[in-house]
Amino acid sequence: MRTKETVGDRYSVLMAGSTGTLGSRIAHHLLAQPAVDLRLLLRKGVMSDPVKKQAVHALQAQGAHTVSGDVTDPESLRQATDGVDIVVSALQGGPDIIVEGQVALARAAHEQGAWRLIPSDFALNLFAATPGEHPAFDLRREADQAIAEIGIEHIHVLNGAFLDGMVGMGFDHTAHTVSYWGSGDEVFEATTVEDTARFTARAALDRDLISGPFPIIGDQLSVNAMTEVVERLTAAPYTRRSNGSAEDLRAMLEEARDRGDVDAQTGAAYQLYMTTGQTRVSDPQNGRYPDITAATFEDVARRALGANSATPA
């Protein structure tokens, strides 16, 4: 049986979810490592989607190989994981994918000798979330617990929120307003998709990592601090508007849960955690890979606002 001590100088990595936004970037950065042989797990029919087909072809051009398999078909995973050392999942979906599918993938990989799995967490500190409040976090914790019981190493990448969309979160750049919950001074963490992918690719191959959370932070933010950046870049004042308190958000969450509106509940829970700081990422591991310099909100805002940005003095 292969172990991380006996695997040698090359790694066979299986990537699930490689056609998504984050997954394709993780795959790209894995392929940039000289010691990686990368397989892309592709379900039947995926190449009929032009966007996904293009993503696969781009990765194949970098040297990736494809293998057929579907996490909802456990029998198909045995051949897909044969000879694999590490599995990285960026899958999205409901319980059949996130829980049953990922657990089946972890079990097949472990039985075939793989020693590490990075499950599709990529979020705030979901382990600090209150059970029953954030449906997606509940699914991921359920999967993570089952994966841990299988015995395969498991690394949970916790990157906070995704920084890429923050320039649009609550901002109306035409009316020059910004809306938010709380006071606007509450601090939360966020990391770009690109930096999350870069850190994930490095962590996947890091033999010294042990099972458990792997927190990273691109930037520590507050709405007021973001607004100051936007105002400086656009040379325009923004009117700040609070939508209400954390207690108001919690009431919205409970109402959405009572009426079975999963999307509204998820959105309210996400905003609540960013407002209260309950799921803040702690003990970030950015310094483990000092050659990776994470983008900040100002970097993202400067690109997103483009020609609308004023040149700072």
PEZI-V890190 format. One record per run of one state. SS is the DSSP state (A for helix, B for strand, O for the rest). FROM is the first residue (numbers start at 1). TO is the last residue. Records with the same first field share a line. If there is no record, write none. Layout:
SS=FROM-TO / FROM-TO
//
This chain:
O=1-10 / 17-20 / 32-35 / 43-45 / 49-49 / 62-64 / 69-69 / 71-72 / 81-85 / 90-94 / 112-115 / 119-125 / 129-134 / 151-152 / 159-160 / 166-170 / 173-176 / 181-187 / 192-192 / 206-211 / 216-218 / 222-222 / 235-238 / 243-245 / 259-261 / 277-285 / 290-296 / 309-313
B=11-16 / 36-42 / 65-68 / 70-70 / 73-73 / 86-89 / 116-118 / 153-158 / 161-162 / 171-172 / 177-180 / 188-191 / 212-215 / 219-221 / 239-242
A=21-31 / 46-48 / 50-61 / 74-80 / 95-111 / 126-128 / 135-150 / 163-165 / 193-205 / 223-234 / 246-258 / 262-276 / 286-289 / 297-308
//
